[in-house]
Amino acid sequence: MVRTSVPASNRWTANACRLSRDRDRRHGFAVERLRAWQEAGANVQALVPHLAVYLGHVSPRETYWYLSASPELLNAAARSFETFTQSKGAQ
């Protein structure tokens, strides 16, 4: 049996890729959860601290980054705001 050693630089690259994929999945989960809450009309501000705990963030401030980092969330927020302003105009 022949054993080969993986150079340290390749091990670092493999670990970095794995960590990157893990972060991509976390980001995708957070964005999808926030988008679903937004479209369901849930109180996102009240739910963000729960998401922060689930993601292992020290503070909700770290989780709010997802709100501005996603075109999907910005579009959902724009649709909600448009619906809100239209309903206020009808009164």
Backbone as a chain_set.jsonl record, in Angstrom:
{"seq": "MVRTSVPASNRWTANACRLSRDRDRRHGFAVERLRAWQEAGANVQALVPHLAVYLGHVSPRETYWYLSASPELLNAAARSFETFTQSKGAQ", "coords": {"N": [[0.846, -1.177, 0.0], [0.591, 2.133, -0.887], [1.198, 5.231, 0.457], [0.292, 8.568, 0.079], [1.135, 11.925, 0.619], [-0.76, 14.809, 1.146], [-0.011, 17.988, 0.074], [0.407, 20.768, 2.337], [-0.61, 23.204, 1.401], [-2.608, 22.407, -0.404], [-4.353, 21.108, 1.335], [-5.273, 23.272, 2.837], [-6.633, 24.7, 0.827], [-8.675, 22.874, 0.164], [-10.06, 22.773, 2.625], [-10.847, 25.459, 2.802], [-12.583, 25.644, 0.638], [-14.586, 23.88, 1.459], [-15.513, 25.195, 3.779], [-16.426, 27.512, 2.569], [-18.576, 26.524, 1.055], [-20.22, 25.661, 3.165], [-20.822, 28.12, 4.329], [-22.183, 29.28, 2.193], [-24.474, 27.679, 2.139], [-25.568, 28.32, 4.654], [-26.025, 31.049, 4.27], [-27.873, 30.942, 2.153], [-29.981, 29.589, 3.444], [-30.648, 31.466, 5.477], [-31.413, 33.734, 3.966], [-33.579, 32.679, 2.5], [-35.358, 32.022, 4.595], [-35.854, 34.575, 5.729], [-36.996, 35.81, 3.479], [-39.305, 34.246, 3.111], [-40.677, 34.773, 5.513], [-41.081, 37.524, 5.163], [-42.73, 37.594, 2.86], [-44.915, 36.242, 3.846], [-45.979, 38.053, 5.469], [-45.146, 38.244, 8.054], [-43.825, 39.497, 11.184], [-40.879, 40.495, 10.677], [-38.847, 41.847, 12.02], [-39.264, 41.072, 14.661], [-38.696, 38.388, 14.488], [-36.058, 38.064, 13.659], [-34.13, 37.977, 15.837], [-34.518, 35.31, 16.708], [-33.719, 33.847, 14.475], [-31.072, 34.636, 14.448], [-30.052, 33.368, 16.763], [-30.412, 30.698, 15.993], [-28.62, 30.562, 13.849], [-26.3, 30.867, 15.21], [-25.249, 33.33, 15.732], [-23.752, 35.989, 17.564], [-25.084, 38.31, 18.07], [-28.177, 39.841, 16.984], [-27.526, 41.832, 15.197], [-25.547, 40.906, 13.502], [-27.024, 39.26, 11.898], [-28.75, 40.905, 10.521], [-27.37, 41.721, 8.328], [-27.965, 39.997, 6.241], [-30.384, 40.944, 5.334], [-29.856, 43.119, 3.692], [-28.211, 42.073, 1.822], [-29.238, 40.645, -0.258], [-30.816, 40.428, -3.353], [-33.307, 39.167, -3.641], [-34.539, 39.516, -1.14], [-34.649, 42.291, -1.013], [-36.38, 42.799, -3.157], [-38.706, 41.492, -2.213], [-39.229, 43.058, 0.032], [-39.74, 45.501, -1.217], [-42.079, 44.869, -2.64], [-43.807, 44.362, -0.476], [-43.85, 46.897, 0.704], [-45.016, 48.375, -1.353], [-47.569, 47.198, -1.455], [-48.441, 47.917, 1.095], [-48.478, 50.766, 0.889], [-50.412, 51.077, -1.085], [-52.674, 50.053, 0.18], [-53.014, 51.916, 2.203], [-53.598, 54.153, 0.72], [-56.115, 53.553, -0.205], [-57.788, 53.931, 1.897]], "CA": [[0.0, 0.0, 0.0], [1.378, 3.353, -1.011], [0.532, 6.405, 1.026], [0.807, 9.844, -0.421], [0.826, 13.048, 1.492], [-1.319, 15.984, 0.474], [0.707, 19.188, 0.528], [-0.358, 21.629, 3.241], [-1.331, 24.231, 0.64], [-3.815, 21.787, -0.948], [-5.285, 20.867, 2.446], [-5.896, 24.555, 3.148], [-7.575, 25.0, -0.248], [-9.834, 21.985, 0.324], [-10.807, 23.245, 3.792], [-11.457, 26.756, 2.475], [-13.727, 25.37, -0.243], [-15.654, 23.285, 2.274], [-16.067, 26.264, 4.603], [-17.161, 28.399, 1.686], [-19.859, 25.875, 0.75], [-21.023, 25.716, 4.383], [-21.329, 29.496, 4.458], [-23.184, 29.472, 1.138], [-25.724, 27.041, 2.585], [-26.111, 29.139, 5.754], [-26.535, 32.282, 3.674], [-29.09, 30.59, 1.421], [-31.031, 29.305, 4.418], [-31.065, 32.711, 6.137], [-32.122, 34.568, 2.991], [-34.872, 32.05, 2.199], [-36.218, 32.157, 5.778], [-36.273, 35.974, 5.807], [-37.901, 36.078, 2.357], [-40.58, 33.585, 3.393], [-41.353, 35.556, 6.552], [-41.494, 38.799, 4.565], [-43.863, 37.369, 1.957], [-46.048, 35.777, 4.644], [-46.464, 39.183, 6.265], [-44.714, 38.089, 9.448], [-43.046, 40.584, 11.758], [-39.49, 40.068, 10.499], [-38.03, 42.454, 13.087], [-39.406, 40.27, 15.879], [-38.198, 37.036, 14.251], [-34.614, 38.061, 13.395], [-33.336, 37.442, 16.965], [-34.615, 33.849, 16.728], [-32.855, 33.371, 13.397], [-29.687, 34.876, 14.886], [-29.692, 32.281, 17.686], [-30.326, 29.465, 15.209], [-27.404, 30.624, 13.045], [-25.152, 30.939, 16.099], [-24.707, 34.685, 15.783], [-23.668, 36.548, 18.906], [-26.102, 39.347, 18.178], [-28.99, 39.974, 15.769], [-26.883, 42.777, 14.281], [-24.837, 40.105, 12.495], [-28.023, 38.637, 11.032], [-29.373, 41.935, 9.68], [-26.601, 41.833, 7.087], [-28.662, 39.239, 5.2], [-31.501, 41.743, 4.803], [-29.393, 44.022, 2.637], [-27.266, 41.383, 0.948], [-29.922, 39.761, -1.183], [-31.82, 41.038, -4.232], [-34.615, 38.566, -3.377], [-35.126, 40.168, 0.029], [-34.964, 43.677, -1.367], [-37.593, 42.761, -3.979], [-39.835, 41.152, -1.344], [-39.512, 44.241, 0.853], [-40.348, 46.507, -2.099], [-43.47, 44.443, -2.887], [-44.559, 44.587, 0.761], [-44.033, 48.33, 0.872], [-45.977, 48.798, -2.359], [-48.884, 46.749, -0.979], [-48.768, 48.759, 2.242], [-48.847, 52.117, 0.46], [-51.681, 50.989, -1.829], [-53.771, 49.859, 1.136], [-53.19, 53.193, 2.912], [-54.235, 55.082, -0.211], [-57.516, 53.156, -0.399], [-58.576, 54.274, 3.089]], "C": [[0.89, 1.238, 0.0], [0.562, 4.503, -0.428], [1.152, 7.645, 0.426], [0.354, 10.933, 0.531], [0.285, 14.202, 0.654], [-0.57, 17.199, 0.996], [-0.19, 20.091, 1.374], [-1.159, 22.675, 2.48], [-2.617, 23.663, 0.04], [-4.832, 21.486, 0.145], [-6.0, 22.163, 2.794], [-6.936, 24.903, 2.103], [-8.834, 24.15, -0.114], [-10.687, 22.429, 1.503], [-11.506, 24.563, 3.504], [-12.669, 26.556, 1.587], [-14.885, 24.796, 0.545], [-16.313, 24.346, 3.137], [-16.885, 27.225, 3.766], [-18.526, 27.809, 1.361], [-20.773, 25.883, 1.969], [-21.626, 27.106, 4.563], [-22.368, 29.805, 3.395], [-24.519, 28.871, 1.552], [-26.373, 27.84, 3.707], [-26.727, 30.412, 5.205], [-27.844, 32.002, 2.944], [-30.252, 30.312, 2.358], [-31.554, 30.595, 5.04], [-31.877, 33.585, 5.19], [-33.503, 33.989, 2.694], [-35.846, 32.194, 3.366], [-36.739, 33.587, 5.885], [-37.257, 36.321, 4.69], [-39.278, 35.476, 2.607], [-41.357, 34.338, 4.469], [-41.903, 36.855, 5.978], [-42.738, 38.604, 3.71], [-45.097, 36.872, 2.695], [-46.643, 36.901, 5.481], [-46.104, 39.095, 7.73], [-43.922, 39.318, 9.892], [-41.572, 40.161, 11.751], [-38.611, 40.617, 11.611], [-38.083, 41.616, 14.358], [-38.789, 38.884, 15.723], [-36.685, 36.961, 14.035], [-33.8, 37.58, 14.603], [-33.388, 35.914, 17.063], [-33.715, 33.234, 15.653], [-31.388, 33.532, 13.788], [-29.215, 33.764, 15.818], [-29.5, 30.984, 16.908], [-29.03, 29.412, 14.398], [-26.135, 30.687, 13.896], [-24.507, 32.31, 16.137], [-24.75, 35.205, 17.212], [-24.762, 37.586, 19.113], [-26.915, 39.402, 16.89], [-28.374, 40.924, 14.752], [-26.144, 42.035, 13.165], [-25.801, 39.495, 11.481], [-28.664, 39.661, 10.102], [-28.623, 42.136, 8.372], [-27.324, 41.137, 5.944], [-29.799, 40.045, 4.572], [-31.071, 42.631, 3.652], [-28.531, 43.323, 1.599], [-27.935, 40.554, -0.139], [-30.938, 40.514, -2.038], [-33.216, 40.468, -3.99], [-35.303, 39.249, -2.202], [-35.49, 41.612, -0.267], [-36.223, 43.738, -2.227], [-38.82, 42.444, -3.135], [-40.219, 42.342, -0.477], [-40.181, 45.326, 0.015], [-41.804, 46.151, -2.39], [-44.334, 44.678, -1.655], [-44.844, 46.065, 0.968], [-45.063, 48.862, -0.12], [-47.399, 48.406, -1.94], [-49.349, 47.612, 0.179], [-49.224, 50.144, 1.799], [-50.151, 52.122, -0.314], [-52.842, 50.825, -0.876], [-54.027, 51.131, 1.923], [-53.878, 54.222, 2.019], [-55.711, 54.794, -0.409], [-58.395, 53.56, 0.788], [-59.09, 55.68, 3.041]], "O": [[1.821, 1.356, 0.797], [-0.6, 4.711, -0.778], [2.37, 7.755, 0.286], [-0.7, 10.836, 1.16], [0.815, 14.52, -0.411], [-0.497, 17.422, 2.205], [-1.398, 20.166, 1.151], [-2.278, 23.0, 2.877], [-3.623, 24.37, -0.021], [-6.038, 21.593, -0.082], [-7.209, 22.157, 3.023], [-8.025, 25.358, 2.454], [-9.943, 24.661, -0.265], [-11.913, 22.461, 1.398], [-12.647, 24.76, 3.922], [-13.683, 27.232, 1.765], [-16.036, 25.175, 0.33], [-17.54, 24.399, 3.223], [-17.929, 27.702, 4.21], [-19.529, 28.521, 1.39], [-21.979, 26.091, 1.83], [-22.8, 27.244, 4.907], [-23.334, 30.519, 3.664], [-25.571, 29.475, 1.343], [-27.591, 28.021, 3.715], [-27.816, 30.812, 5.617], [-28.814, 32.744, 3.099], [-31.377, 30.743, 2.105], [-32.766, 30.798, 5.121], [-32.918, 34.117, 5.575], [-34.487, 34.726, 2.642], [-37.029, 32.46, 3.154], [-37.932, 33.795, 6.105], [-38.232, 37.037, 4.917], [-40.297, 36.115, 2.347], [-42.568, 34.518, 4.346], [-43.037, 37.243, 6.261], [-43.696, 39.368, 3.824], [-46.216, 37.061, 2.218], [-47.679, 36.729, 6.123], [-46.688, 39.791, 8.56], [-43.417, 40.078, 9.066], [-41.087, 39.548, 12.702], [-37.72, 39.92, 12.095], [-37.077, 41.464, 15.051], [-38.399, 38.267, 16.714], [-36.093, 35.896, 14.212], [-32.845, 36.828, 14.41], [-32.404, 35.29, 17.462], [-33.039, 32.233, 15.89], [-30.562, 32.668, 13.494], [-28.097, 33.27, 15.674], [-28.536, 30.254, 17.138], [-28.414, 28.354, 14.272], [-25.027, 30.575, 13.372], [-23.348, 32.442, 16.529], [-25.669, 34.899, 17.971], [-25.299, 37.719, 20.212], [-26.411, 39.053, 15.823], [-28.672, 40.829, 13.561], [-26.121, 42.488, 12.02], [-25.427, 39.244, 10.335], [-29.081, 39.309, 8.999], [-29.182, 42.665, 7.412], [-27.307, 41.616, 4.811], [-30.134, 39.844, 3.404], [-31.85, 42.869, 2.729], [-28.16, 43.931, 0.595], [-27.255, 39.831, -0.868], [-31.829, 41.171, -1.5], [-34.206, 41.189, -4.115], [-36.501, 39.529, -2.253], [-36.527, 42.099, 0.182], [-37.047, 44.635, -2.048], [-39.87, 43.06, -3.319], [-41.404, 42.606, -0.272], [-41.094, 45.999, 0.492], [-42.668, 47.028, -2.388], [-45.468, 45.141, -1.772], [-45.948, 46.443, 1.361], [-45.888, 49.704, 0.232], [-48.325, 49.207, -2.063], [-50.517, 47.997, 0.243], [-50.242, 50.644, 2.277], [-50.923, 53.075, -0.213], [-53.904, 51.405, -1.101], [-55.174, 51.399, 2.282], [-54.645, 55.058, 2.498], [-56.479, 55.696, -0.744], [-59.621, 53.532, 0.684], [-59.769, 56.121, 3.968]]}, "num_chains": 1, "name": "protein.A"}
